[in-house]
Each structure stands twice: as C-alpha cells, then as structure tokens.
Amino acid sequence: MNPQEKEVLKLKVEQAIDTLRPYLEADGGNITVEDITDDLTAIVKLHGACSSCNMSQMTLKAGVAEAIKHAIPEIKEVVAVNMPVFES
C-alpha cells in the first residue's frame, strides 16, 4: 500500500470514529488513529477514561471495530496499542 492509499484509509477510519466520538467523550474518553498497517489493520490509541476503563475492550471490539469495519470493509482488524489488561 502506498502512502497516499494509507492516508485515505486513515481518514476514512477517523471519519468512522467521529460517529462514535461524542459517546466516548461523554464518558471522558477518546480514541485516535495511529496507523494503518500494510495488512489493513487499524492501529488506534485510547485516551482519557478509555485508556483505563475495564469496559474498553468491549467498547473497542463491539463498538469501534464494528463501526470501522462497517464503514471501511477492507479494514481487517482494529488493535489498540495501549489496551489495558485487567485480571479477573
């Protein structure tokens, strides 16, 4: 994937996240797109309350990832670089 294609995909991912951003911000969190890999994985970073919330994994998988994959079907996976790990 060339740099221009990567930027276009990154912009599309950002636009998909923008549809969810008000809900994330209402809970004191946010999310940014860090990168799109050559294998079409969206790398995101959680901010604020989202970076330490024990529900962040569900929010990422059921909310953010689904919204991104729905809007941009070529994205295969969404991974957070700073996903918190909680012991059960």
C-alpha atoms as an extended CHARMM CRD file, in Angstrom:
* protein
*
        88  EXT
         1         1  MET       CA              0.0000000000        0.0000000000        0.0000000000  PROA      1               0.0000000000
         2         2  ASN       CA              1.4270000000        3.3550000000       -0.9630000000  PROA      2               0.0000000000
         3         3  PRO       CA              1.4540000000        6.3350000000        1.4220000000  PROA      3               0.0000000000
         4         4  GLN       CA             -1.4540000000        8.0530000000       -0.3240000000  PROA      4               0.0000000000
         5         5  GLU       CA             -3.6800000000        4.9690000000       -0.0360000000  PROA      5               0.0000000000
         6         6  LYS       CA             -2.7270000000        4.6870000000        3.6310000000  PROA      6               0.0000000000
         7         7  GLU       CA             -3.6790000000        8.3310000000        4.2660000000  PROA      7               0.0000000000
         8         8  VAL       CA             -7.0370000000        7.8610000000        2.5150000000  PROA      8               0.0000000000
         9         9  LEU       CA             -7.8030000000        4.8110000000        4.6720000000  PROA      9               0.0000000000
        10        10  LYS       CA             -6.6420000000        6.6120000000        7.8030000000  PROA      10              0.0000000000
        11        11  LEU       CA             -9.0070000000        9.4970000000        7.0190000000  PROA      11              0.0000000000
        12        12  LYS       CA            -11.9060000000        7.0730000000        6.4580000000  PROA      12              0.0000000000
        13        13  VAL       CA            -11.1760000000        5.3510000000        9.7830000000  PROA      13              0.0000000000
        14        14  GLU       CA            -11.0440000000        8.7280000000       11.5160000000  PROA      14              0.0000000000
        15        15  GLN       CA            -14.4340000000        9.6160000000       10.0000000000  PROA      15              0.0000000000
        16        16  ALA       CA            -15.9140000000        6.3220000000       11.2390000000  PROA      16              0.0000000000
        17        17  ILE       CA            -14.5860000000        7.0420000000       14.7350000000  PROA      17              0.0000000000
        18        18  ASP       CA            -16.0550000000       10.5550000000       14.5540000000  PROA      18              0.0000000000
        19        19  THR       CA            -19.5440000000        8.9930000000       14.5640000000  PROA      19              0.0000000000
        20        20  LEU       CA            -18.7440000000        7.4300000000       17.9720000000  PROA      20              0.0000000000
        21        21  ARG       CA            -16.6160000000       10.2130000000       19.3990000000  PROA      21              0.0000000000
        22        22  PRO       CA            -19.4760000000       12.0480000000       21.2050000000  PROA      22              0.0000000000
        23        23  TYR       CA            -20.2530000000        8.8740000000       23.1880000000  PROA      23              0.0000000000
        24        24  LEU       CA            -16.6060000000        8.3150000000       24.0680000000  PROA      24              0.0000000000
        25        25  GLU       CA            -16.1570000000       11.9390000000       25.0900000000  PROA      25              0.0000000000
        26        26  ALA       CA            -19.3290000000       11.8280000000       27.2020000000  PROA      26              0.0000000000
        27        27  ASP       CA            -17.6130000000        9.1490000000       29.3080000000  PROA      27              0.0000000000
        28        28  GLY       CA            -14.3520000000       11.1050000000       29.4940000000  PROA      28              0.0000000000
        29        29  GLY       CA            -12.5210000000        9.1650000000       26.7930000000  PROA      29              0.0000000000
        30        30  ASN       CA            -11.3760000000        9.4230000000       23.2130000000  PROA      30              0.0000000000
        31        31  ILE       CA             -9.5790000000        7.4470000000       20.5310000000  PROA      31              0.0000000000
        32        32  THR       CA             -7.1230000000        8.3550000000       17.7860000000  PROA      32              0.0000000000
        33        33  VAL       CA             -5.8950000000        6.5280000000       14.7080000000  PROA      33              0.0000000000
        34        34  GLU       CA             -2.1670000000        5.9080000000       14.9690000000  PROA      34              0.0000000000
        35        35  ASP       CA             -1.5310000000        3.9070000000       11.7930000000  PROA      35              0.0000000000
        36        36  ILE       CA             -2.9170000000        1.6210000000        9.1100000000  PROA      36              0.0000000000
        37        37  THR       CA             -0.6510000000       -1.3600000000        8.5070000000  PROA      37              0.0000000000
        38        38  ASP       CA              0.0550000000       -2.9430000000        5.1360000000  PROA      38              0.0000000000
        39        39  ASP       CA             -2.1080000000       -5.9140000000        6.1460000000  PROA      39              0.0000000000
        40        40  LEU       CA             -5.0290000000       -3.4720000000        6.6840000000  PROA      40              0.0000000000
        41        41  THR       CA             -5.0400000000       -3.3740000000       10.4710000000  PROA      41              0.0000000000
        42        42  ALA       CA             -6.1330000000       -0.0890000000       12.0190000000  PROA      42              0.0000000000
        43        43  ILE       CA             -3.8890000000        0.7800000000       14.9570000000  PROA      43              0.0000000000
        44        44  VAL       CA             -5.6630000000        3.0640000000       17.4200000000  PROA      44              0.0000000000
        45        45  LYS       CA             -4.8220000000        4.6200000000       20.7690000000  PROA      45              0.0000000000
        46        46  LEU       CA             -7.2520000000        5.0170000000       23.6500000000  PROA      46              0.0000000000
        47        47  HSD       CA             -7.1950000000        8.2810000000       25.6110000000  PROA      47              0.0000000000
        48        48  GLY       CA             -8.6120000000        9.5720000000       28.8800000000  PROA      48              0.0000000000
        49        49  ALA       CA            -11.0650000000        7.3030000000       30.6630000000  PROA      49              0.0000000000
        50        50  CYS       CA            -10.9660000000        4.8340000000       27.7530000000  PROA      50              0.0000000000
        51        51  SER       CA             -7.3200000000        4.0740000000       28.4320000000  PROA      51              0.0000000000
        52        52  SER       CA             -8.0610000000        2.6980000000       31.9090000000  PROA      52              0.0000000000
        53        53  CYS       CA            -11.6830000000        1.5460000000       31.7460000000  PROA      53              0.0000000000
        54        54  ASN       CA            -12.3840000000       -2.1420000000       32.3130000000  PROA      54              0.0000000000
        55        55  MET       CA            -15.0390000000       -1.9450000000       29.5550000000  PROA      55              0.0000000000
        56        56  SER       CA            -12.6210000000       -0.5790000000       26.9650000000  PROA      56              0.0000000000
        57        57  GLN       CA            -12.0470000000       -3.9650000000       25.3230000000  PROA      57              0.0000000000
        58        58  MET       CA            -15.7890000000       -4.4070000000       24.7540000000  PROA      58              0.0000000000
        59        59  THR       CA            -16.0800000000       -0.8150000000       23.5170000000  PROA      59              0.0000000000
        60        60  LEU       CA            -13.1990000000       -1.3970000000       21.1210000000  PROA      60              0.0000000000
        61        61  LYS       CA            -14.4530000000       -4.7150000000       19.7370000000  PROA      61              0.0000000000
        62        62  ALA       CA            -18.2210000000       -4.2340000000       19.7900000000  PROA      62              0.0000000000
        63        63  GLY       CA            -18.3450000000       -0.5050000000       19.0960000000  PROA      63              0.0000000000
        64        64  VAL       CA            -15.2760000000        0.9810000000       17.4920000000  PROA      64              0.0000000000
        65        65  ALA       CA            -14.0940000000       -2.0380000000       15.4740000000  PROA      65              0.0000000000
        66        66  GLU       CA            -17.5740000000       -2.8060000000       14.1800000000  PROA      66              0.0000000000
        67        67  ALA       CA            -18.1570000000        0.8180000000       13.1410000000  PROA      67              0.0000000000
        68        68  ILE       CA            -14.8110000000        0.9330000000       11.3500000000  PROA      68              0.0000000000
        69        69  LYS       CA            -15.2750000000       -2.4140000000        9.5830000000  PROA      69              0.0000000000
        70        70  HSD       CA            -18.8090000000       -1.4580000000        8.5610000000  PROA      70              0.0000000000
        71        71  ALA       CA            -17.6660000000        1.8640000000        7.0890000000  PROA      71              0.0000000000
        72        72  ILE       CA            -14.4030000000        0.5190000000        5.6030000000  PROA      72              0.0000000000
        73        73  PRO       CA            -14.8060000000       -3.1980000000        4.8090000000  PROA      73              0.0000000000
        74        74  GLU       CA            -11.1970000000       -3.5210000000        3.6540000000  PROA      74              0.0000000000
        75        75  ILE       CA            -10.0070000000       -2.9970000000        7.2600000000  PROA      75              0.0000000000
        76        76  LYS       CA             -9.4070000000       -6.4930000000        8.6440000000  PROA      76              0.0000000000
        77        77  GLU       CA             -8.6960000000       -5.7530000000       12.3020000000  PROA      77              0.0000000000
        78        78  VAL       CA             -8.6370000000       -2.9250000000       14.8310000000  PROA      78              0.0000000000
        79        79  VAL       CA             -5.9730000000       -3.0430000000       17.5510000000  PROA      79              0.0000000000
        80        80  ALA       CA             -5.3550000000       -0.6070000000       20.3970000000  PROA      80              0.0000000000
        81        81  VAL       CA             -1.6850000000       -0.0060000000       21.1750000000  PROA      81              0.0000000000
        82        82  ASN       CA             -2.4970000000        0.7140000000       24.8100000000  PROA      82              0.0000000000
        83        83  MET       CA             -5.2970000000       -1.7140000000       25.6290000000  PROA      83              0.0000000000
        84        84  PRO       CA             -5.4140000000       -2.0900000000       29.4220000000  PROA      84              0.0000000000
        85        85  VAL       CA             -5.0550000000       -5.5790000000       30.8680000000  PROA      85              0.0000000000
        86        86  PHE       CA             -7.3280000000       -6.4350000000       33.7750000000  PROA      86              0.0000000000
        87        87  GLU       CA             -7.0860000000       -9.5570000000       35.8700000000  PROA      87              0.0000000000
        88        88  SER       CA            -10.3220000000      -11.3770000000       36.6040000000  PROA      88              0.0000000000
